[in-house]
Amino acid sequence: MNRQDGMMYAPMHDSKPVVQPGEFIFAAIALDHGHIYGMCNGLQEAGAKLKWVYDPDPDKAQAFKERYPHVQVASSEDEVLQDPEVKLVAAAAVPSQRCSLGLRAMDHGKDYFTDKTPFTTLEQLELAKRKVIETGRKYMVYFSERLHVESAVYAGQLIERGAIGKVIQVMGLGPHRLNASTRPDWFFQKEKYGGILCDIGSHQIEQFLYYAGCKDAKVLHSKVGNYHNPAYPELEDFGDATLVGDNGATQYFRVDWFTPDGLGTWGDGRTIILGTDGYVELRKYIDVARSTEGDHVYWVNQAGEHHEHVNGKVGYPFFGELILDCIHRTEHAMTQAHAFKAAELCLLAQKQAIHITNSNHELLHQG
């Protein structure tokens, strides 16, 4: 796991297979974002067999094979999609291309597992909704900041057993290190990455819906800006938003590309969850100036003050649940409605955002 570059964040854990060897076969297509490695790690640890990889760039495919020597390098996307053994396609394409790849995978009878953000336009979302109904396939999303973070998994368990009562507010902080020199060109092109609230903001909205138990929400306010990167005029290096859920719970989140070089990891991601009987704070990737390890959970309730370092203790149940959902056509890992609602809300937050122009402090509506 690369601690300095969030784009290459790829956690590993002990294998806990939920299927027999060879029972569930998947493939990786489109290696544009490093999250594909985390996605494949999680699936393989849960017992899935990685059979194929394909990317139009042979260097990317070869680097992937060096990480997973057993994988076969396909000569084309079609070679993968035509293989009846492949049940699921995992992909981390350029964000604007994620939907079209998913549609092709579902047309070939495959379930689809894409990196976040799953869409860059509302039109893509509607196409995917129709395709899910038409084919009966899944369009699942790798919201790694909850699904692949043990402290985030543990927080869900605390909430489920009533440790802090009913959740009434979620605050999320998602800072990232820019590492501009290592980023591909598409990362700085708004049409391709979708905007900061659409991209890394999608993690925050998904967590709000999950922790607060919301089926729907409304974006009350959102804003974006480029404060410190004039060399990349289409980059939004800051964004925030406020939402209210259908059950009255609220959210505020902030995402940015301002992690200083002095921090020992790529971002000091934190989540604070307020309940009627207490609160939880997650220090996901580091406990600043105290511990270089992440996954620190602090919570306070009527029984007292608590701290648990859950690194290596909780695991990542999503991946095994996803495999079993694909086999049994259930929805234990994540419902399709939840994945699509998180996607919709991040697109709406992006579309409605006020754009802050740092040069003259004038506020302009982006949409």
Helices and strands as residue ranges (DSSP letters): G 6-8, E 25-31, H 35-45, E 49-54, H 58-67, E 72-73, H 77-81, E 86-92, G 95-97, H 98-107, E 111-115, H 122-135, E 139-142, H 144-147, H 150-160, E 167-175, G 180-182, G 185-188, H 190-193, H 201-212, E 217-226, E 238-245, E 250-256, E 270-275, E 278-283, E 296-301, E 304-309, H 317-328, H 336-352, E 354-357, E 362-365
